[in-house]
Amino acid sequence: MPYYSKLFKEAGFTTDNFKNFTLDDLSKLPFLDKDTYRRLGVTEMITSKPEPGGMFLPSSGSTGTPTKTLTSKAMHQRVTAANEA
């Protein structure tokens, strides 16, 4: 995702940093806030390799303004299976 590539680069993270990642490194990771997600979630935060049949699903907006998330039937099935495990 272009957003994360840029964010991790600005924070000085490379794939090598994650090979020996520890809990102490967690606080160094860039934080994603809801306003940024609302603003960029349908543009810069979309994968460059979306699955076929993808669609934007809105949230209910119970914590404020609704968000939209790109998902596919296959992704929905994986998330549902993980939640039921």
Buried (B, 14 or more C-beta within 10 A) or exposed (E): EEBBEEBBEEEEBEEEBEEEEEEEEEEEBEEBEEEBBBEBBBEBBBEEEEEEEBEEEEBEEEEEEEBBBBBBEEBEEEEEEEEEE
